[in-house]
Amino acid sequence: MDEISGMKIAVDFDGTIVDHEFPEIGKEKLFAFLTLRELNKKGARLILWTLRTGKELDEAVEYCRKNGVEFYAVNKNYPEEVVNDTVSRKIDADIYIDDKNIGGFPGWSEIWQMLNPYDLDQKAAEKRISSRQSNIFKRLLGGNNTSNEN
């Protein structure tokens, strides 16, 4: 089972999914929606965690929906949560993706590699194995004759 499945990931909107142009919606950050869609496919519970409210929040949610990203919850821990004075505004998540991280926003490609560190290593290993198997078959079948014939 994938380690990401069931993981709650809180994602900021302005400065993280899009460039910070509040109250307008900025330009999409490179690989933002691709990464979020893939995280959804892997079973992550994405939570939109933003300071936007009202009309601006509705616009952000619709913008994400139009780009293929549906959130498990929006500014809540779970969809049915009723937010009032007894509920903390802090989202309970396993991971927080925000442009205000210490060190700044690393970019969506880097985030993907942090969450899926084995993908590149696994693909490189598979390529090496495939190449070696191909070379073995060539040698066995005489496709790579290295003997000197005079």
C-alpha positions in Angstrom: 0.0 0.0 0.0 1.2 3.5 -0.8 2.5 5.5 2.1 0.5 8.6 0.9 -2.9 6.9 1.0 -5.0 8.4 3.8 -2.4 11.0 4.6 -3.9 14.5 5.3 -2.1 17.2 3.4 -3.0 20.8 4.1 -2.2 23.0 1.1 -2.2 26.8 1.0 -3.6 28.6 -2.1 -2.0 32.0 -2.6 1.8 31.8 -3.1 1.6 27.9 -3.1 -0.9 26.7 -5.8 -0.8 30.0 -7.6 1.4 33.1 -7.5 0.3 35.5 -4.7 -2.0 38.1 -6.3 -4.7 38.2 -3.6 -7.6 39.1 -4.0 -7.1 38.1 -7.6 -6.1 34.5 -8.6 -2.5 34.5 -9.6 -0.8 32.4 -12.3 -0.6 28.6 -11.6 2.7 27.5 -10.0 4.5 25.0 -12.3 3.3 21.4 -11.7 0.9 22.5 -8.9 -2.2 20.9 -10.3 -0.4 17.9 -11.8 1.1 17.2 -8.4 -2.2 17.7 -6.5 -4.1 15.4 -9.0 -1.4 12.7 -8.5 -1.6 13.0 -4.7 -5.4 12.6 -5.0 -4.9 9.5 -7.1 -2.6 8.1 -4.5 -5.3 8.5 -1.9 -4.1 11.6 -0.1 -6.8 13.7 1.7 -6.1 17.2 0.4 -7.3 20.0 2.5 -7.3 23.6 1.1 -5.9 25.6 4.0 -6.1 29.3 3.1 -6.9 32.7 4.6 -9.4 33.3 1.8 -13.0 33.5 2.9 -16.3 34.3 1.2 -16.3 35.1 -2.5 -12.5 34.8 -2.8 -12.5 31.4 -1.2 -15.3 30.2 -3.5 -13.3 31.4 -6.5 -10.2 29.6 -5.4 -12.1 26.3 -4.8 -13.8 26.6 -8.2 -10.5 27.4 -9.9 -9.0 24.3 -8.4 -12.0 22.2 -9.4 -11.7 23.5 -13.0 -8.1 22.3 -13.0 -9.1 18.8 -11.8 -8.4 19.1 -8.1 -11.2 18.3 -5.5 -10.4 18.8 -1.9 -11.3 16.5 1.0 -12.1 19.6 3.0 -11.7 23.4 2.8 -10.4 25.3 5.9 -11.7 22.4 8.0 -10.3 19.1 9.3 -13.0 17.1 7.7 -16.0 18.0 5.4 -18.7 17.8 8.1 -16.8 19.8 10.7 -18.8 22.8 12.0 -16.3 25.7 12.6 -17.2 27.8 15.7 -15.4 29.3 18.7 -14.8 25.8 20.2 -12.9 24.5 17.2 -9.3 25.5 16.6 -8.5 27.1 13.3 -5.3 25.0 13.1 -5.8 22.2 10.6 -4.9 18.8 11.8 -2.7 17.4 9.0 0.3 15.1 8.5 1.9 17.5 6.1 1.6 21.3 5.4 2.5 22.7 2.0 2.8 26.5 2.2 4.9 29.3 0.8 5.5 30.5 4.3 7.6 27.4 5.2 11.0 28.1 6.7 13.3 28.4 3.7 10.4 29.3 1.4 8.4 27.3 -1.1 10.6 24.7 -2.7 8.4 24.2 -5.8 6.0 21.4 -6.7 8.6 19.2 -8.4 10.7 19.2 -5.2 7.6 18.5 -3.1 6.7 15.5 -5.3 10.3 14.1 -4.8 10.0 14.7 -1.0 6.8 12.7 -0.9 7.9 10.1 -3.4 11.7 9.7 -2.9 11.9 6.2 -4.3 10.3 7.0 -7.7 13.5 8.3 -9.4 15.7 5.7 -7.7 13.3 2.9 -8.6 13.1 4.0 -12.3 16.9 4.3 -12.6 17.3 0.8 -11.0 14.8 -0.7 -13.4 16.5 0.9 -16.4 19.9 -0.5 -15.3 18.4 -3.9 -14.8 16.7 -3.8 -18.1 19.9 -2.7 -19.8 21.9 -5.5 -18.2 19.4 -8.1 -19.1 19.5 -6.9 -22.7 23.3 -7.1 -22.7 23.2 -10.7 -21.3 20.9 -11.8 -24.0 23.0 -10.2 -26.7 26.1 -12.0 -25.5 24.3 -15.4 -25.1 22.8 -15.1 -28.6 25.9 -13.8 -30.2 24.6 -10.4 -30.9 27.6 -8.8 -29.3 30.6 -10.8 -30.6 33.8 -9.5 -29.0 36.1 -12.3 -30.1 38.9 -11.5 -32.6 38.6 -13.4 -35.8 41.6 -13.2 -38.1 
